[in-house]
Amino acid sequence: MENGEIDVVSVSNPMLTVHECKYKVDGITKFIENQTFQFDNTFSCTESTEELYEYSLKPILDNVFNTGTITIFAYG
C-alpha cells in the first residue's frame, strides 16, 4: 500500500474481484481492468478458519454425511 500497489484480488461477500493491470494502446498508460465473480460465499484473509467453518461448512455437514455432494473451492 505504501508503494501505491494494490492486492490483485479483493473480496466483498459474495463477490470476488480480480484486478488486472494492463496498458493502453500507447503502451505507456497503465490502467486496471476488473473481473468480478459471484459465489455463494467469499472470504478474505481477515476471516478466521473458525468463522469460515461456522458460516459455510457447519450448516451443510449433515447433507455431506447423509445424502449429498458438495463442492468447496478454496484458493490461497
GULUMVEX-964467 format. One record per residue (C-alpha): residue in three letters; z, x, y. Coordinates in steps of 0.1 Angstrom, whole numbers, plus 2048, in hexadecimal, padded with zeros to 3 digits. Layout:
BEGIN
ALAZXY
...
END
This chain:
BEGIN
MET800800800
GLU80881D818
ASN7E582A814
GLY7D480881A
GLU7CE8037F5
ILE7D27E27E3
ASP7D87D97BF
VAL7B97D27AB
VAL7C87B279D
SER7DF7987AE
VAL7F077B79E
SER7F97597AC
ASN80174178F
PRO7EB734780
MET7D0749791
LEU7C776E78B
THR7B177F7A4
VAL79E7A079E
HIS7977B37BE
GLU7777C87BB
CYS76F7E27D5
LYS74A7E37DD
TYR7327F17F7
LYS71A7DD80C
VAL6F47E480B
ASP6F8800824
GLY70C81480B
ILE72881B824
THR73A7FB82C
LYS7547F1812
PHE75F7CE80A
ILE7737BD7EF
GLU7647A37D8
ASN77E78C7C8
GLN77977C7A6
THR79376179E
PHE79C75577C
GLN7B3738773
PHE7CA736754
ASP7E5720749
ASN7FE739756
THR7FD75C765
PHE81977476B
SER81B793781
CYS82F7B377D
THR84C7A378F
GLU85478B773
SER86A797756
THR863794731
GLU87F77B72F
GLU86F76574A
LEU84D766738
TYR85D75D717
GLU872740725
TYR855731739
SER837736723
LEU84073E6FF
LYS86172C6F7
PRO8527096FD
ILE83670F6E4
LEU8487216C8
ASP84D7016B3
ASN8276FC6B4
VAL82071F6AA
PHE83771F68B
ASN82F6FC680
THR80C6F0685
GLY7F97016A2
THR7E671F6AC
ILE7E972F6CF
THR7D974B6E2
ILE7EC7616FA
PHE7D977A70E
ALA7EE79771C
TYR7E27B4731
GLY7F57D0741
END
